[in-house]
């Protein structure tokens, strides 16, 4: 299984991101656009794939994921990454911000939080230092 990562630009927190996604979903299919179809798209949402997710980066940490339902056409010749709801909170894990999307192997993906469990995010600098010391 393969996943994608993307920065949740402009989101103030996981709750804010969930609200934004729900508002967009109310207006029609929920999708993000990208210039090119990922070369490994079949591993993410193909007929033999187990179903990948889009992991969201907030404050230099992976904090939530959205299931990827598939890929389609978007306006202006772009590609749509179709995502579903609900937004699933995951155990916060350090991740550098980047432009666009990047692949994330299933073995490297953080686990989902249990129902009622809260994932407290660390300040970005502290998370980086602890990760460098292999403590996170």
MODAJO-V506323 format. One record per helix or strand of 2 or more residues. SS is the DSSP state (A for helix, B for strand). FROM is the first residue (numbers start at 1). LEN is the number of residues. If there is no record, write none. Layout:
BEGIN
ss=SS from=FROM len=LEN
ss=SS from=FROM len=LEN
END
This chain:
BEGIN
ss=B from=2 len=6
ss=A from=14 len=13
ss=B from=31 len=4
ss=A from=41 len=5
ss=B from=53 len=6
ss=B from=61 len=13
ss=A from=75 len=3
ss=B from=79 len=5
ss=B from=88 len=7
ss=B from=101 len=5
ss=A from=106 len=3
ss=A from=124 len=9
END
